[in-house]
Amino acid sequence: MSSLVRTGHHSEIVQQLHEKYGTFVRLGPNHISIADPDALELIYGHGSGLLKSEFYRMFQNGPSADVFNTTDKSEHS
């Protein structure tokens, strides 16, 4: 997938993949493309029940987390 980004054809290829495979397309081990705004809200919206990944830890400035990068729901609320 990274080679598609370099060629500048990423969005076109992803669109073609969605046309072939449907709403959800796995682009990599940790990357899913979703082509339905209602599904995005269900999955990523407030109260979805899904935890943030460790990816958000890189935005932590110092030893304590803030609202953006907290991955623990009990700490976040």
PLY file of the C-alpha trace (Angstrom):
ply
format ascii 1.0
element vertex 77
property float x
property float y
property float z
element edge 76
property int vertex1
property int vertex2
end_header
0.00 0.00 0.00
2.87 2.40 0.69
3.95 2.17 -2.96
0.48 3.39 -3.98
0.89 6.50 -1.86
4.20 7.28 -3.54
2.71 6.96 -7.03
-0.12 9.36 -6.23
-2.85 6.86 -7.14
-3.82 5.80 -3.62
-7.37 7.20 -3.60
-8.18 5.81 -7.05
-6.95 2.33 -6.14
-8.81 2.34 -2.82
-12.01 3.39 -4.60
-11.57 0.52 -7.07
-11.04 -1.89 -4.18
-14.27 -0.70 -2.56
-16.13 -1.14 -5.85
-14.84 -4.71 -6.04
-14.99 -5.80 -2.37
-17.60 -3.54 -0.75
-17.82 -1.16 2.20
-14.90 -2.53 4.24
-11.48 -3.10 2.65
-8.42 -4.21 4.57
-5.44 -2.23 3.29
-2.89 -3.57 5.75
-2.51 -5.43 9.03
-3.77 -2.43 11.04
-5.58 -0.41 8.37
-9.19 -0.80 7.23
-10.80 1.57 4.75
-14.52 2.20 5.34
-16.65 3.66 2.54
-19.84 4.36 4.52
-20.23 7.45 6.75
-22.85 5.68 8.89
-20.41 2.85 9.60
-17.72 5.36 10.59
-19.99 6.85 13.26
-20.94 3.39 14.53
-17.31 2.26 14.81
-15.43 5.44 15.77
-18.19 7.57 17.28
-18.57 8.51 20.93
-19.71 5.57 23.01
-18.79 2.97 20.40
-17.22 0.72 23.03
-13.98 0.37 21.06
-10.71 1.27 22.74
-8.11 3.53 21.19
-4.99 1.73 20.03
-1.46 2.25 21.31
-0.98 4.57 18.30
-2.32 7.44 20.44
0.48 7.04 22.99
2.90 8.76 20.61
0.97 12.00 21.17
1.53 11.86 24.91
3.65 14.74 26.19
5.30 13.59 29.39
4.26 10.90 31.87
0.53 11.69 32.00
-2.04 11.30 29.24
-4.70 13.81 28.23
-8.22 13.46 26.82
-6.94 12.93 23.26
-4.41 10.17 23.91
-5.95 8.33 26.87
-6.69 4.76 25.87
-8.32 3.64 29.13
-12.07 4.40 29.08
-12.27 4.70 32.88
-9.55 7.38 32.85
-11.12 9.16 29.89
-14.57 9.73 31.42
0 1
1 2
2 3
3 4
4 5
5 6
6 7
7 8
8 9
9 10
10 11
11 12
12 13
13 14
14 15
15 16
16 17
17 18
18 19
19 20
20 21
21 22
22 23
23 24
24 25
25 26
26 27
27 28
28 29
29 30
30 31
31 32
32 33
33 34
34 35
35 36
36 37
37 38
38 39
39 40
40 41
41 42
42 43
43 44
44 45
45 46
46 47
47 48
48 49
49 50
50 51
51 52
52 53
53 54
54 55
55 56
56 57
57 58
58 59
59 60
60 61
61 62
62 63
63 64
64 65
65 66
66 67
67 68
68 69
69 70
70 71
71 72
72 73
73 74
74 75
75 76
